[in-house]
């Protein structure tokens, strides 16, 4: 990985900028981060060694561009074309540009940009739902070959699934905020964004916890050195087709507490066996119903990323379907929220047996 900062300094434009790390760092050395200036590394991609060879090579990894400013900042308009010229010439490198100013993209690209350059990835940030709903529709309409989304600092739960369904997003990353005044990041937000990515088959990275991290209602204050390592240790990053969710540690809920919680849910309490359902159970017998439940779970719920997850369980037509909704075993999202079994993994035989037992217990209680 290489960092190329052709200019330094920026202006805050949204809530995600509130505790900007560039401002924090500059303030610590008595510098004003709102003053934008060209740096000595402006021409870094073109610098050569004594042998006349480029100092930067593909072996140096991705070139993260403008990390102490914004590449599309208005103040940098006079310098940007020179950067595009260097990026064009260095098509042997991979450039990665993160921006909060995607609304300026169209007026800042070079004349020969066309539908995008293969060696440039543009990453749009969205720290909350408001910025997601403003920036992402713009992002998806632009001529870009490689698009990614980052929610960092993640300030609230966001729903971007309708944007992910465009099949134009290649990767999603999120994380908490660092610094003494860091705003909290909740694991539930991470899990929900991750589930959205899994349903769309999009790689997801949980990059860092941030300094203030909430897990199951408990607030943890973490040292900077632990932010990335704890996120990595959690196992919540997701690579499609790799059963990566199997690395997540969890504990199944107490069965009595589970059913008590389900009984308090207005939605889960809506589901009841009809007389027709009861007659069907009586006719077939509980062993057959258990066999049906086992088959439904194996085929519709156990894959790493079930087809039409969230919509694969009918609301009626079989007692097991009713039980699945009532006991929150209808999709992988509900399974994670209520039973702690992570999304993004193939269900083990033990997990499948547990779900079948829960469904049968609900049916027995309902009878």
N, C-alpha and C positions, 0 to 999 in steps of 0.2 A: 504494500500500500504506500502511495506517495500523496502528500498534501501539497497542492499548488495554490498559493494565495497571491494572485496578481495585484490585488488591492486589499486594503484593510480598513475596517470601520463600517458602520451601518446605521440605519435608523429603525427604531422599533415601530412595527405597524399592526401588531395583533397581540392577543393575550399570550401566545406562545413566546413572545419576546420579553415578557415581564421580568424574568430573571436571567437574561441572556448571559451565557458564559463568557462571551467576548467582552461585554461591558464589565463583568465582575473581574476578569483578569486584568483588563486595562486599568480599571480603577485602583487595583492593588499596587500598580506601579506609577500611579499619578498621571495616567493618560486618559484622554477623552475619546471614547470609542465612537462618538457620533461624528468625529472628523474623519472623512474618507480620503485616503491617500494611496497613491500607487506605491507598490513595494519594490524592493530590490530583486524579488523573484518573479517580476512580471514576465520575463522571457524564459523562465525555467525550462519549458519544453524544448527550447531551441539551443540551450547551452551545451557546449561541447567540451570534451577533455583535450589534453595535449595531443592526442592522436587524431583529433578531428572527428571523433565519434560522439554521438549524443550521450550526455550523461544519464538521461532517463531512457530506460529500455523497457520492453514488455516484461522483463523479469522482475521489474520493480513493482508490478501489480497495478491495480486500478489507480488512476490519478483523480483523487478527490479534489474538486475544483472550487475555490473561493469559500473556504470553510470559516473564515473570519469576517465574512461580509455576505452579500447576496450577489450572484452573478448578474442579475437583472436590475440591480439598484440604479436609480436615475443618475446619481452622481458619477457612475462609471460609464455612462454612455460614450464619452469621448475615447475610452480605452478598450471597449469591448470588441470592436471589429478586429483590432490587433490580436486579441486572444482567439477569436474565431479563425483568423488566418493561421495561427500556430496550431490550433486543433486540427484544422484541415490538413496541414502538412504532416502532422504526426498521426496519421491514420493507423499506424502500427501500435498505438497506445489506446487504452480504454479510458475515456473521461466520464466522470460521474459528477453531476451538478444537482445540488439540492437547493430548492427555492421556495420562498413564501410569496414570491411575486410572479406567479404563473400568469397572472393577468397582463403582464408586460411582455410575455414571451414573443408573441407574434410581431411586435414592433422592434424586437431586439435581435432577430435572427439574420444571418447573412443572406445575400441575394440568391446564392446557389444552394440554400438549405434543402429545397425540394420537399420531399416527404420525410426528411430526417437523415441523419448520418448514422451508419451502422455502429460506429465506435463511440457514440455519445449516448449516455443514459440520463434522462431527466427525472428527478425525484421531487414530487410535489408534497409539501407538508400540510397536515391538517391536525391541529392540536385539539380541536373540539368539533362538535357537530356543525356549528355555524360556519366555520372555515372549510369543513369538508363539503358542505352544500354550496358554498360559494366557489371554491377553487376547483373541485373535481369535475364539475360539468365543463368548465373551461378547458381543463387538462385533457379531457377525453376527445375534444374536438380539434386539438392542435396536431400539426404534422410532426409526429415524434415516432421514431422507430422503437425505442425502448423506454417504457414508463414504469416507475415505481412510486409507492406511497410510503411516507413515514409519518407516524404520529408520535412526536417526541419534542417537547414533553407532552405526554398524554394527560390531558386535564379533566377528562370525563369519558364516560362510555360513548362510543360513536358507532353508528350503523352506516357502513359504506357498501353493503352487499349489492345494492342496485348498480353501483359504479363498478364493482368487481365483475358483475355479470356481463360487462361489455367485452370481456376476454382480452382487454388491451393492457391490463396491469400484470406485470411479470413478478412482482415481489412486494410484500408489505412488511414494514418494520415498525416497532413501537418501543416505548420505554418511558421511564419516569424522569423526573427533573433532579439535577444535582444542585449543590450549593446550600448555604446556611438558611436561606429563605425558601427552600424548595417546597412546592405544593405537592400534596400527596398523590400517589398513583395506587389504584386499587387492582388487585389481582383479578377481580371479576371483570374489569374492563378489558384486561389482557385476554382472558379466556373467551369473552364474547367476540372480540375482533378475530381471534384465532379461529373460532368456530366458523365465522363468516368466510375466512380464507380456505378452510378445509372443505366447506361445501362447494366452493368454486375451484378447488384443486390448485390453489395459489400458494407458493412458498411463503412462510411467515417466520419472522425473526423477533424474538423477545430480547432486545439488546441490553437493557439495563433496568434495574428496579427503581433507580432514583434514591434520593436520600431519605424520603419518607414513603414507606411502602405498607399498604394495608392488605392483610391476608386474613380472611374469615373474621373480619371485624376488629382484628388486633393490629395496632399501629407499631411498625418497626422503624427505628431510625438507624440507618446503615452508614458506615464509613465509606468514603469514595472508592476505596480499593475493592470493596465487596459488591458494588453495583452490577458490574458485568459478570463476575463469577457466580453470583447468586442467581442471576437471570439464566445463565447457561446451565447451572446445576438443576434448575427447576424442570428442565426438559420441555418447556413450552414452545420452543421453536419447532417449526413443522416443515418437513420436506415430503411432498406427495409421493406415495408409493413406497415409503421406507419404514412404515409402522413406527414412526418416531415417537408417537404418544406413549409407547410402551415404557419409555424411560421415566414417565411421571409417576411419582410415588403418591399413593392415596390410601384412604381407609374407608371401607364401606360403612354406611350409617347403621346405627342401632335400629333394628327392625321396628320396635315399638315406637321409637322417636320418629321414624320415617312415617309410619301410618298416622301418628298423631299430627304431624305436619301436613300430610295430605288432607286430613279431615278439616284442617283450618283453611285450606285453599278453596276459595269460591269456585275457581275453575275446575279443580280436580273433583270437588264434591258434586259437580253437575252430573257426573256419570253414574248410571245405575243399570243393573241388568233388567231387561224387560221380561215379561212373562214368556215371551217367545224364546228369549235367551235361556231362561231357566228350564224351559221344556227341552230345548236342544241339549243342555248339559245333562239333564235327567236321561234323555234318550241315548246319548253317546257314552256317558260315564266319564268320571273325572280322569281316568287314565288316558282316554282318547283326547280329552281337552288338553291335558298336559303335553301329549304328543304333538298336538297342533301348535301349542305355545312354543315348544322347543323348535319346531320347524320354522315358524314365523321369525323367531329371534335369530336363528342361524342364517336365514336367507335375507332378511330385511334389515337387521340391526347390527349384525356382527362384523360386516366388512369395515375396513379402515375408513372409507368414505362412502356410505351407502347411497345408492342411487335415489335421487329426489329426497334426500334426508330432510325431515321436517314435514314431509307430505306423504311418506310411504305407508302410513298406518291409517286406514279408513276409520271414520267416526262411528261406523256401525257395520253390521253384517256378520259379526262373529263375537262371542263373549270375550275372547282373548283380545280383540281390538278394543273393546270397551275397557277391559282391565289395563291395557297398555296406557291409555290416556289417563285413566283414574290413578294409576300408580306411577305416572311419569316415566314410562318405559317406551314411549311412542317414537322417540327419535334420539339421536346422539346428543343433541343439545340438552334435552330434558334429563337424559341419563347422567350427564355431567353435573348439571345444576342440583339434581335431587339425590343422586346416588354416588357422586364423586368419581365415577368411572370416566376417565379422560376421553375426549374426542381424539380422532387422529390415530387410532390404534385398532388392530384386529382384536375383537373380544376373545378372551381365552375360554376354554371349556368351563373353567370355574366361574367366570363372570357370567357366561350364558346360563349356567345352572342356577346361579343366584337370581338372575332376572326371572327365570321361569318359576322359581320358588316364590318370588314376590308376587307374580301375577296369579299364581294358584292360591296364595294366601288371600289376596284381595277377593278373588272369586268366592272362596269359602266364606269369607266375612260377609260378602254381598248376599250370599244365599241364606 
